[in-house]
Amino acid sequence: MKTTIDIADELLTRTKKLARQKETTLKAIIEAALQDFHAQIEAACDKPVELHTHTVDGRGLQQGLSWDNWSEIQDLSYEL
């Protein structure tokens, strides 16, 4: 399958150099890296993560906030 991805220039340059040194293709290097990544993740995850949500009593969002502006809500949650 063909796809397009953005890769940092320096990383792509290093990976192409590695492919030449190993006498293989860029595709083979990227596929091997993805296979290794998947194997590591699968080995680290014996079971699915269970997320628990918590709610508190209240009257919704503060006046002036909107659920459509999540970045503002997030910023406010980190204020001291």
C-alpha positions as CSV (number, residue, x, y, z in Angstrom):
1,M,0.0,0.0,0.0
2,K,1.3,3.4,-0.8
3,T,1.0,6.3,1.6
4,T,2.5,9.7,2.3
5,I,4.0,10.6,5.6
6,D,6.1,13.5,6.9
7,I,9.4,12.5,8.4
8,A,12.0,14.9,9.9
9,D,14.7,15.7,7.3
10,E,17.5,14.6,9.6
11,L,15.9,11.3,10.5
12,L,15.1,10.5,6.9
13,T,18.7,11.3,5.9
14,R,20.1,9.0,8.6
15,T,17.6,6.2,7.7
16,K,18.5,6.4,4.0
17,K,22.2,6.3,5.0
18,L,21.5,3.2,7.1
19,A,19.7,1.5,4.2
20,R,22.7,2.1,1.9
21,Q,25.1,0.7,4.6
22,K,22.9,-2.4,5.1
23,E,22.4,-2.7,1.3
24,T,18.7,-2.7,1.7
25,T,15.8,-0.3,0.9
26,L,14.3,2.6,2.8
27,K,11.0,0.7,2.7
28,A,12.6,-2.4,4.3
29,I,14.1,-0.3,7.1
30,I,10.8,1.5,7.9
31,E,8.8,-1.8,7.8
32,A,11.3,-3.5,10.1
33,A,11.1,-0.5,12.5
34,L,7.3,-0.6,12.5
35,Q,7.3,-4.4,13.1
36,D,9.7,-3.9,16.1
37,F,7.6,-1.1,17.4
38,H,4.4,-3.2,17.2
39,A,6.2,-6.2,18.9
40,Q,7.4,-3.9,21.8
41,I,3.9,-2.5,22.3
42,E,2.2,-5.8,22.2
43,A,4.7,-7.3,24.6
44,A,4.1,-4.4,27.0
45,C,0.4,-4.7,26.9
46,D,-0.8,-8.0,28.4
47,K,-4.3,-6.7,28.7
48,P,-6.3,-3.8,27.5
49,V,-6.1,-0.7,29.6
50,E,-9.3,0.1,31.6
51,L,-10.1,3.7,31.9
52,H,-12.3,4.9,34.7
53,T,-14.1,8.2,34.6
54,H,-15.0,10.3,37.5
55,T,-17.6,13.0,37.8
56,V,-18.3,15.6,40.4
57,D,-21.4,17.5,41.3
58,G,-21.6,20.9,39.6
59,R,-23.4,23.0,37.1
60,G,-21.4,22.3,34.0
61,L,-18.8,24.6,32.6
62,Q,-18.0,28.0,34.0
63,Q,-19.7,30.9,32.3
64,G,-17.8,31.9,29.2
65,L,-16.3,28.4,28.5
66,S,-17.4,26.1,25.7
67,W,-16.9,22.4,25.1
68,D,-15.8,23.4,21.6
69,N,-12.7,25.2,23.0
70,W,-10.9,22.3,24.7
71,S,-7.5,24.0,24.6
72,E,-8.8,26.8,26.9
73,I,-10.3,24.3,29.3
74,Q,-7.0,22.4,29.4
75,D,-5.0,25.6,29.9
76,L,-7.2,26.5,32.9
77,S,-6.8,23.1,34.4
78,Y,-3.1,23.7,34.8
79,E,-3.4,27.1,36.4
80,L,-2.4,27.4,40.0
